[in-house]
Amino acid sequence: MPPIKSGQDKQLAQSLPTGSSATSIFSPTVLDLSGPEQDRGTSPREIIITHAICCNVSGAKAEYSMYFDDDGTTYGDSTAILKDVDIKKGESHFIEMRLIMNQDAGNLAAFSRPNASVNFTITGELKA
């Protein structure tokens, strides 16, 4: 697995989605942006999602899908960025991407089959 660039990327989310359909695993509204440079509750102008680490935590082969909707919650073929990807038992996939999210209503969603078999870790950059 290649290293994540230090000093730029931050972990934005980590989730083991459950359920029979895609679930949001990251949205700008979940960020706590308190600190001297930004007011609490104010999203950065731009979030760049740079990596996803998908880890099969089940005891069997699984598959996963990911969806990116910059301004809503549509999770289907029109927003799919990875669809029905096979992942072996105990395997991790390191995926490089460059998804720009600049609206509070945006969502990155995921789904795995069997249910709760793939853990997703999302990293990226916050641009003020």
MOKAFEN-V420389 format. One record per helix or strand. SS is the DSSP state (@ for helix, = for strand). FROM is the first residue (numbers start at 1). LEN is the number of residues. Records with the same first field share a line. If there is no record, write none. Layout:
SS=FROM-LEN ; FROM-LEN
//
This chain:
==10-6 ; 23-4 ; 46-11 ; 62-8 ; 80-8 ; 92-10 ; 107-7 ; 118-10
@=28-3
//
